[in-house]
Every structure is written in C-alpha cells, then in structure tokens.
Amino acid sequence: MSTIGQAFDGALEGLRTRYLAKLGEVAAEFDKLIAFCDLDALTPEIAAAAAGLAHRLVGSGQTLGFPDISRDAAVLETVLAADPPQPAVIAKAAKQLLAACRGYIQAGPPPVSSAPPPVTAPVITDAVEPPPLAGPSLIAIHADPLMGRLLEDVFASHAHITMFASIADAVAPAYPAGLLIVDLDSPGSQPNMLGDLRAKPGLAELPILAMTAQRKSAAVARAIMGTQLEALLKPVTPIELDARANAALQRRRLSVVIGDDDRIVRELLKARFETQGYQIHLAHDGEDVMTLARAHLPSIIILDREMPKIEGVKVLGMLKADPATQHIPVIMLTSKGQAAEISEGRKAGAADYIVKPFAPDQVLARASQILGLPG
Amino acid sequence: MTHPLHILCVDDEEDIQEVVKLCLEMAGGFTIDTCTGGAEALAYLTHARPDLILLDVMMPGMDGPATFAAMKARGMDIPVVFMTARVRGAEVSQYLDMGAVGVIPKPFDPVSLANEVQQLWSASLVKPPGPA
C-alpha cells in the first residue's frame, strides 16, 4: 500500500512544482496592478481582473501547500472589493502577496505534508513524565485582561500557569508543560503565527487549545488544518475551558498504537491523535502491532483488519489472549463493511468497528468515548 | 455499492482539477472525470451519469449555480457539492437551499478530500437532492 502513498506524494510534488512556475506568471500580473495603483490609473476592469485572480489563489494556494498565498490573496481580494477603491491599500496588499509568491518561488516546493517521518526517528518519546493531574502546568498566550482573569479563575487553584502577551514572547518554562492555550484574537497571536510558536524549543508537540471569536468555519478550519490544534469558540465559559483543558492534559498521558499497512491512513490518524496529545506508536503490519503493544501497553489500539504478516483479526485474538494486553481496547478498521465481519470482530473482542473510508475525527471521537474522556 | 464512486469535477482551474483528480483517484480509489466549465459539464452529462458532481462556484461563462440550475431544468438529479473559496455562512445556506448536498470550502486539505466527498455522497443517499 505504501507504493500508493509514494506515488501520491510524487504526483502532488509534481503539481506543486508546476504551481510554483505559475506563481511566477501571477507575480507579473500583481506587479502591473501595483504600477496602476501607484500611477493612480486603476480602472474597474483591472480591479475586477485582479480580484478574479486573487480569488483563485485563495482557493488553490493552501491546497497545493502554499498557505501564505491563500492568506494574502484573501486580503487582496477583500481590499479590491472596497468601494470606492483605495489604490494605496490595494498596492500594499498586492505587495504582500507578491512577496509571498516570490518567497515560495525562491524556497522551492515544500515537502509533501503526508510524507512519513524517517523510519528511525522516534515519533513522541516517553522520556518526560507529564506532571501529575493535581498540578498540571499550562502556558497561556493572550493580550486581553479579561482573558487573564478567566484563566486565573479557572486554573489558579489547581495548576501552574505561565502567561505571555504574544507568540513572540512565549518560551517553554523550566518545568514540563502540558498544554498551550492561545487567544487567536490577540494582536500578537494571529493564526498565521502558530507556525512560529510550533518552531520554538519545547513547544513543538504540546497540544494547543486555541480560543477565537471567529465564527467563520472556513477561517477556523484553515487554522486547525495548518497547525494542528483544537479550537474553542468564544464566548468561552469557565466550565467549558476547564473541561477542555483537563481533557487535553489527560490525553497527554494516553498513548495509542496505530496499526495499518496504508501509510496515508497511518499518517492521517497520527496527525489527528497527535493534536490531542496522545503519544503515538505506528505499526505497519500485524507483527509490529504485537511488538509495540507489548512494549508500550498503550491506552488504546487502532487495528486495520487487512494487514501483512499477521492479519488484524488474528492480532486481535493474540492481544485478547495475552494477560498483559487483554484489557487494552481495540478499534478495528475495515474497508469491507459486511455485517458478518463486524460481528466476527466484535466476538473476537473489538471494542468498536469502523468502516473505511472514515473521517479521522470519527476514530478519535470513538477512542475518546471508549476511554471515557469528555469531547 | 458495487463500483468505485464515479465523480465529475467541474472547475476552470487546471491545478484544482488535477489535485482533485489525484486525491480522489489515489487516496479515495474513485473514478474521476473533469470538465472545465458549465457548458462542457452539461454536454458530458448527456452521455454519462456520475454518482456525484463537484462544482466550482466561480467560473467564466456559465458559473456553478447556473450550471446546477440548468441540470435541474433538464431533470438531471445527480448530487452536487459546490466548491468555493471565501465561502460565507449565507452563501452556504443559499447553495444548500438550491438543493446542493454540501459545500467544500477552498482551500481544501488534499489528504482528507476523499473522505469528505465519500461522506457527502453517503449523506446524499439519505437526503435526496433537490429542494423540498
């Protein structure tokens, strides 16, 4: 199955390289737009053509791996729609988009996001023991006094909380932190800066709980997609904040073995479980699943039914026969949805059965449910 | 279902067409045909019946909603999912009111597109297309 993944990545890489070449042509168009603005010679026709071009870039940029193109083109499209048009504002937005185009052209195509980590690289190590639930430590980034009060009300009595005013200021505290809370509506914490936050030492793998008043699902979806976080829509009640933070901290102590021979499925599930703070162990065949399950005794196991070496149902039988692993709940994945197979899996001790293709969120939701976690 | 899902993607942008084709064929195992505009799609639909149509909203000539209206006028009751950038809540409800089975905002995530399409298609079996 991994050959499909490789072919997919290769083909996507090809599309990205070609898209980059087109960005060069597009850049020339925005150069002209800036010149028209500077000369105060912008006509409705030129503005409409530029808005059409920007609109297309909004829709295609991030899909092809160039998120700044989508973001800056959206700004340009918005300012081009202003009535009356403001050439100086349009020129500024066009320059920003142009800079993004040129930046990507210079950097070359980004790595394909579904690419797997090198085989030898540990995914998440078990080395650092998270703080006990009684005294978890949190990092909060916000510039709103009311938010500060809310955070203190909710957490001060039972958690260590370190606050920063902006993403630029934030650093990992000396003691291990379990959760990052970010107010995406603060001026120093825009969604596009989350990448910078992730690049800081000690903060790369922490689950992020992002609070935002943006109700436009597309904007929130884009933020979640790019940086892997959990969003909490404002207004946030203290009870809700406490529940979500505790669930995230609790999940940080959880681990999952994901066994599937299809790399795309593995990576999809890994990305989803990782955002929730799970420690991840990836297995590509039945033998691997057994080895990792015995070595790590994970909280839950996701098991594909059709796998090389030892097939899923047999692995399930072996897990249930071993006293060390028999208590670990197993969610079976299958591409065949026949009732007979589902009941066969159930009889063999599967906690749940999910039919492919599935939404990663659905698997995560079932896992949370089985483990008795909120949300 | 005895055959892989057969999807028609209508989009004037070659990059989007190709990335959709790639995602749905390789990650989803679906069969994909593409058209670059509304008129071409209507001509295609006289001799083929895909399971679902991914329809771009903003296209030169006949745009997505006009294409959808023309399909309905010709009695073609194939589930339609609109794809559009900068989608707003009001727009989404407008498309759903027209009888679309869903709206996929652009930019979309190439890795999860196949799942999203599969789910919208499954949902369309429960809720027949076309306004009530």
Interface residues (C-beta under 8 A of the other chain):
Chain A: I4 A7 F8 A11 L12 L15 R18 Y19 K22 G52 H55 R56 V58 G59 S60 G61 Q62 T63 L64 P67 S70 A74 E77 S113 S114 R215 K216 S217 A218 A221 R222 M225 I264 E267 L268 P357 F358 A359 P360
Chain B: E13 D15 I16 E18 V19 L22 M26 A27 G28 M58 M83 T84 A85 R86 V87 R88 G89 P105 K106 P107 F108 D109 P110 V111 S112 A114 N115 E116 Q118 Q119
